[in-house]
Amino acid sequence: MNTFLSASEEALMEQYRIFAREKVQPVARELESHKLSLKEFLQEIGQSGCLGVTVPQEFGGQGCKFFNLALLVQAISEYEPGLGLSIAEHTAAIELIKQYGSQAQKSRYLPLLSRGDVVASLAFSEVNAGSDFEAVTTVALKDGGNYILSGKKTWVVNAELAGLLIVLAKAVASKEEQDGELMLLVVDVDSTSGLKVSADKVKLGLRSALSNDLEFDQLVVPADSKLESTVSTKEQVLFAMDIAKVIVSAAAVGLTVAALGQSVSHARSREQFGKEIGQNQAIQWKLADHGTEAEAAKLHTYRAAWSKDENPGEFRKYAAMSKWFAAKVARTHSGEALQVLGAAGISCDSDLERFYRDAKVMEICEGTSEFQKVLLVKELEI
Ligand SMILES: Cc1cc2nc3c(=O)[nH]c(=O)nc-3n(C[C@H](O)[C@H](O)[C@H](O)COP(=O)(O)OP(=O)(O)OC[C@H]3O[C@@H](n4cnc5c(N)ncnc54)[C@H](O)[C@@H]3O)c2cc1C
């Protein structure tokens, strides 16, 4: 693997940066405060191809590498990292359907997801099943040609916008049964009743990515909605999380790069005691650490994205490494950048204030940093 971008990838990144500057920067705050509809925004960027980067051309997408999507999300997240989380969930659903969906599921959903006509969510977590997602209690009861879905989900990103939910449940044969094999159901929201969606859960950061609780009350789902596969459902869930976590890593890199830009600019322009604050070694070392670790997080993230395309056998390992590392670097250095800006940084008018809140959430969503290390113990065969 070449750890640097090729000339064509540099040119692509430049295009993505121009796109992000024109389309995302002007509305970043409105997206975070929900003054601008996320659904309409996703539909708009979907029309310009941003949501179908990895969807094959035969299904209306761009047919590009996952690596390209990571670059795009990095560029977008230099202005609004919350969009990175929303795109992460949508993309993980796309990749699940690409990898494991039937021909009918691919033909039905991929063109819609690619254009942003339908937004997708992953409904895995429950109040008592977070890191331990196999502990879910949502059940799917087989009833003739249907499943009857009952249970509650929490922290489902995009849920209130979603036309498509991928739901983790346990297959049961009777109402009395509580345990069964894990399964994923691809649920078409438009054609169902028996679904309650809570209001957006107000959270510390990544606020533009709406998150909701869901309740399935005897929701009828056709039996052919099951995501069939030769691999286990646990493997399918981990695969979806690998995808989403690399997109979140790319968002963390975008955030870290943007924070560095603001920190350097302030260090050059702010004068105290008759000289620029950047002339103090205490400030210079913060910037040197920030710059070095931003590059390391970028390399981890590029390595993970490259593995998805070129070396899938090592994807899980690099995805876990990139997620915990890039999120930690984003959290540490958005905090240090705030320190460099002083009071100017903590004002709610400052992008850095938002980035600092966003970065902390990145250490929790798509599997906590500790859970990435739990995965790495296995991947490194410790
Ligand atoms: C912003 C956001 C968006 C999310 N989006 C979605 C979504 O779209 N769909 C979805 O299904 N879920 C989503 N989630 C849920 C997310 O996947 C869980 O929050 C995450 O897996 C952690 O679960 P938990 O919060 O219940 O924490 P817990 O699992 O209860 O963990 C609490 C603490 O214990 C630690 N811990 C747990 N087990 C171990 C262990 N074995 N070893 C060491 N430490 C451990 C954790 O690292 C953490 O520090 C989202 C969460 C957030 C915050």
The ligand as an SDF file (V2000), in Angstrom:
LIG
                    3D

 53 58  0  0  0  0  0  0  0  0999 V2000
  -24.0240    9.1000   18.8660 C   0  0  0  0  0  0  0  0  0  0  0  0
  -24.3440    7.6410   18.8730 C   0  0  0  0  0  0  0  0  0  0  0  0
  -24.8730    7.0560   17.7330 C   0  0  0  0  0  0  0  0  0  0  0  0
  -25.2190    5.7080   17.7420 C   0  0  0  0  0  0  0  0  0  0  0  0
  -25.7830    5.1770   16.6170 N   0  0  0  0  0  0  0  0  0  0  0  0
  -26.2680    3.9080   16.6570 C   0  0  0  0  0  0  0  0  0  0  0  0
  -27.0050    3.3760   15.5520 C   0  0  0  0  0  0  0  0  0  0  0  0
  -27.2210    4.0520   14.5400 O   0  0  0  0  0  0  0  0  0  0  0  0
  -27.4930    2.1250   15.6510 N   0  0  0  0  0  0  0  0  0  0  0  0
  -27.2930    1.3650   16.7560 C   0  0  0  0  0  0  0  0  0  0  0  0
  -27.7740    0.2300   16.7740 O   0  0  0  0  0  0  0  0  0  0  0  0
  -26.5950    1.8310   17.8240 N   0  0  0  0  0  0  0  0  0  0  0  0
  -26.0890    3.0900   17.8000 C   0  0  0  0  0  0  0  0  0  0  0  0
  -25.4060    3.6050   18.8730 N   0  0  0  0  0  0  0  0  0  0  0  0
  -25.1930    2.7740   20.0590 C   0  0  0  0  0  0  0  0  0  0  0  0
  -23.7460    2.3860   20.1900 C   0  0  0  0  0  0  0  0  0  0  0  0
  -23.4610    1.3490   19.3060 O   0  0  0  0  0  0  0  0  0  0  0  0
  -23.5160    2.0100   21.6590 C   0  0  0  0  0  0  0  0  0  0  0  0
  -23.6540    3.2030   22.4110 O   0  0  0  0  0  0  0  0  0  0  0  0
  -22.1470    1.4250   21.8740 C   0  0  0  0  0  0  0  0  0  0  0  0
  -22.0550    0.1840   21.2560 O   0  0  0  0  0  0  0  0  0  0  0  0
  -21.8480    1.2810   23.3660 C   0  0  0  0  0  0  0  0  0  0  0  0
  -22.9130    0.7250   24.0390 O   0  0  0  0  0  0  0  0  0  0  0  0
  -23.4280    1.4330   25.3930 P   0  0  0  0  0  0  0  0  0  0  0  0
  -23.5550    2.8720   25.1080 O   0  0  0  0  0  0  0  0  0  0  0  0
  -24.6400    0.6980   25.8300 O   0  0  0  0  0  0  0  0  0  0  0  0
  -22.2670    1.2500   26.4340 O   0  0  0  0  0  0  0  0  0  0  0  0
  -21.8940   -0.0940   27.2930 P   0  0  0  0  0  0  0  0  0  0  0  0
  -21.7790   -1.2710   26.3810 O   0  0  0  0  0  0  0  0  0  0  0  0
  -22.8810   -0.1590   28.4180 O   0  0  0  0  0  0  0  0  0  0  0  0
  -20.4950    0.3190   27.8240 O   0  0  0  0  0  0  0  0  0  0  0  0
  -20.3090    1.2120   28.9400 C   0  0  0  0  0  0  0  0  0  0  0  0
  -18.8110    1.2780   29.2290 C   0  0  0  0  0  0  0  0  0  0  0  0
  -18.3160   -0.0420   29.5270 O   0  0  0  0  0  0  0  0  0  0  0  0
  -17.2810   -0.3720   28.6250 C   0  0  0  0  0  0  0  0  0  0  0  0
  -17.3290   -1.7980   28.3040 N   0  0  0  0  0  0  0  0  0  0  0  0
  -18.4010   -2.5420   27.9160 C   0  0  0  0  0  0  0  0  0  0  0  0
  -18.0380   -3.8100   27.6960 N   0  0  0  0  0  0  0  0  0  0  0  0
  -16.7020   -3.8740   27.9060 C   0  0  0  0  0  0  0  0  0  0  0  0
  -15.7370   -4.9130   27.8320 C   0  0  0  0  0  0  0  0  0  0  0  0
  -16.0600   -6.1520   27.4520 N   0  0  0  0  0  0  0  0  0  0  0  0
  -14.4510   -4.6080   28.1320 N   0  0  0  0  0  0  0  0  0  0  0  0
  -14.1020   -3.3550   28.4970 C   0  0  0  0  0  0  0  0  0  0  0  0
  -14.9710   -2.3320   28.5900 N   0  0  0  0  0  0  0  0  0  0  0  0
  -16.2540   -2.5930   28.2990 C   0  0  0  0  0  0  0  0  0  0  0  0
  -17.5120    0.4800   27.3930 C   0  0  0  0  0  0  0  0  0  0  0  0
  -16.3350    0.6420   26.6500 O   0  0  0  0  0  0  0  0  0  0  0  0
  -18.0090    1.7700   28.0220 C   0  0  0  0  0  0  0  0  0  0  0  0
  -16.9050    2.5140   28.4690 O   0  0  0  0  0  0  0  0  0  0  0  0
  -25.0030    4.9330   18.8910 C   0  0  0  0  0  0  0  0  0  0  0  0
  -24.4400    5.5250   20.0340 C   0  0  0  0  0  0  0  0  0  0  0  0
  -24.1140    6.8590   20.0300 C   0  0  0  0  0  0  0  0  0  0  0  0
  -23.5370    7.4740   21.2600 C   0  0  0  0  0  0  0  0  0  0  0  0
  1  2  1  0
  2  3  1  0
  2 52  2  0
  3  4  2  0
  4  5  1  0
  4 50  1  0
  5  6  2  0
  6  7  1  0
  6 13  1  0
  7  8  2  0
  7  9  1  0
  9 10  1  0
 10 11  2  0
 10 12  1  0
 12 13  2  0
 13 14  1  0
 14 15  1  0
 14 50  1  0
 15 16  1  0
 16 17  1  0
 16 18  1  0
 18 19  1  0
 18 20  1  0
 20 21  1  0
 20 22  1  0
 22 23  1  0
 23 24  1  0
 24 25  2  0
 24 26  1  0
 24 27  1  0
 27 28  1  0
 28 29  2  0
 28 30  1  0
 28 31  1  0
 31 32  1  0
 32 33  1  0
 33 34  1  0
 33 48  1  0
 34 35  1  0
 35 36  1  0
 35 46  1  0
 36 37  1  0
 36 45  1  0
 37 38  2  0
 38 39  1  0
 39 40  1  0
 39 45  2  0
 40 41  1  0
 40 42  2  0
 42 43  1  0
 43 44  2  0
 44 45  1  0
 46 47  1  0
 46 48  1  0
 48 49  1  0
 50 51  2  0
 51 52  1  0
 52 53  1  0
M  END
$$$$
